[in-house]
Amino acid sequence: MNTIELLGYLGLALMLGLSFVGSAIGTTIAGNAAEGALKKNPDGATNYMVLSAMPASQGLYGFVAFFVWIGKDFAADGLSIFAIGLAAGAAFFISALRQGQVCANGIIGISQGHDVFTKTLIYGALPELYAILAFVAAFMA
């Protein structure tokens, strides 16, 4: 295995791994807020669950992007696969992390009696946009 091929596999690992780690952290951030919110206002449990699950989508983008690139020629395209994997993985990671923080704030607001579920879904979709753009860019490259 040559260096270029190794970089290609590393790019795929970054694309997949960063998306999974970002989703795990993002859902945990929102999930921790939901656990605290349940103690204050258990009636919002369904809304908390929906908002806690939002950051998980970036892991799905990374998973699908991984399958798009797994059949490519790593010996010839290793550098480009590395660059795409690194860029997409970083976008998935940061998007999931920030989305988890937005959703956590919305969960706290709901637990305090504010009607912010729909607004939080909208604000939570904004970081998701960048994960979608990264996925489309990785798919089209």
C-alpha positions, -999 to +999 in steps of 0.1 A: +000+000+000+015+033-010+012+067+008-015+080-016-037+050-010-031+053+027-042+089+027-074+079+008-083+054+035-075+080+062-098+105+044-126+080+046-119+072+082-120+110+090-153+114+071-170+086+089-153+089+123-157+127+127-194+125+117-201+098+143-181+115+171-198+148+163-233+132+164-225+114+196-213+146+213-242+167+199-268+143+210-252+140+244-252+178+249-289+180+240-296+148+260-280+162+291-302+193+288-332+170+283-324+150+315-323+182+335-354+196+318-374+164+327-369+172+364-383+206+360-410+200+334-417+163+324-446+173+302-422+184+274-405+150+271-415+144+235-401+178+224-369+172+244-365+138+226-370+153+191-345+181+198-320+157+214-321+135+183-314+163+157-276+161+158-277+124+150-283+132+113-247+143+107-236+107+115-260+095+088-245+120+063-211+107+071-222+071+067-238+076+033-209+097+021-186+069+032-205+044+010-203+068-019-165+069-017-157+033-006-156+020-042-132+045-056-096+039-067-076+048-037-043+044-054-052+071-080-075+093-060-061+091-025-052+128-021-086+140-033-104+114-011-083+125+019-091+162+013-128+155+008-130+133+038-112+158+060-133+187+049-167+168+051-158+152+084-149+185+099-181+201+087-202+172+100-184+173+134-188+210+140-223+211+127-234+183+150-216+199+180-232+234+174-266+219+166-265+200+199-258+233+217-287+251+200-311+223+208-299+222+244-308+258+248-342+252+233-348+223+256-340+245+286-364+272+272-392+247+269-386+234+304-390+270+317-424+273+301-415+291+269-431+281+236-399+277+216-400+242+202-407+253+166-383+281+167-356+258+181-362+234+152-356+262+128-325+275+146-313+239+149-317+234+111-293+262+104-261+244+114-276+213+096-275+233+064-237+232+064-236+195+070-260+191+040-237+213+019-207+193+029-225+160+020-235+174-014-200+186-020-186+152-011-211+135-032-205+157-063-167+157-061 
